[in-house]
Amino acid sequence: MAMANTQMDTGLALVERFKAFYVDVKHPPLDQIGEIYTENVFFKDPVHELRGVEELHAYLSEMCINVDSGRFEYLDQMVSEGKAYIKWNMHFKHPKLGRKTITVRGITQIEFNERIYFHEDVYDLGQLIYEHIPLLGSVVKGLKNRLAY
């Protein structure tokens, strides 16, 4: 039982480090990425599939440059041995999507030993991008409303 509690405590600590790493989308501590992720981490979201901490570092570096500001608001989490699900809102401003803050709801699944070797983000790509593009945004929103009834 003590072994399971130790693993759970380690997992909880890693989840908290993970959340702290991403709290500021514009300025994540990329120099600490190797403390969070394994060398051969697999990362997936609705747009990308990346393999390896170097590819993930490059992706996050580019993301930092492209957003004006951003932060994660963590809503809930479930952590078990070697796995966690974290529900969040991401609030961000992107120069190509107007001046207002955009909020996207999503969930992250991570799998880990001492560090994270699997990371998948699930969110509505329409909510992230398409709804904020002139003309296309009104079409996407209109389709969503029609499907809701």
Secondary structure as the mmCIF struct_conf table of DSSP 4:
data_model
#
loop_
_struct_conf.conf_type_id
_struct_conf.id
_struct_conf.beg_label_comp_id
_struct_conf.beg_label_asym_id
_struct_conf.beg_label_seq_id
_struct_conf.end_label_comp_id
_struct_conf.end_label_asym_id
_struct_conf.end_label_seq_id
HELX_RH_AL_P HELX_RH_AL_P1 ALA A 2 TYR A 22
BEND BEND1 VAL A 23 VAL A 23
STRN STRN1 ASP A 24 ASP A 24
BEND BEND2 VAL A 25 HIS A 27
HELX_RH_3T_P HELX_RH_3T_P1 LEU A 30 GLN A 32
HELX_RH_AL_P HELX_RH_AL_P2 ILE A 33 ILE A 36
STRN STRN2 TYR A 37 LYS A 44
BEND BEND3 PRO A 46 VAL A 47
STRN STRN3 GLU A 49 ARG A 51
BEND BEND4 GLY A 52 GLY A 52
HELX_RH_AL_P HELX_RH_AL_P3 VAL A 53 ASN A 66
BEND BEND5 ASP A 68 ASP A 68
STRN STRN4 SER A 69 SER A 80
TURN_TY1_P TURN_TY1_P1 GLU A 81 GLY A 82
STRN STRN5 LYS A 83 LYS A 93
HELX_RH_3T_P HELX_RH_3T_P2 PRO A 95 LEU A 97
BEND BEND6 ARG A 99 LYS A 100
HELX_LH_PP_P HELX_LH_PP_P1 THR A 101 THR A 101
STRN STRN6 ILE A 102 PHE A 112
BEND BEND7 ASN A 113 ARG A 115
STRN STRN7 ILE A 116 TYR A 123
HELX_RH_AL_P HELX_RH_AL_P4 LEU A 125 LEU A 128
TURN_TY1_P TURN_TY1_P2 ILE A 129 ILE A 129
HELX_RH_3T_P HELX_RH_3T_P3 TYR A 130 HIS A 132
BEND BEND8 ILE A 133 ILE A 133
TURN_TY1_P TURN_TY1_P3 PRO A 134 LEU A 135
HELX_RH_AL_P HELX_RH_AL_P5 LEU A 136 LEU A 147
TURN_TY1_P TURN_TY1_P4 ALA A 148 ALA A 148
#
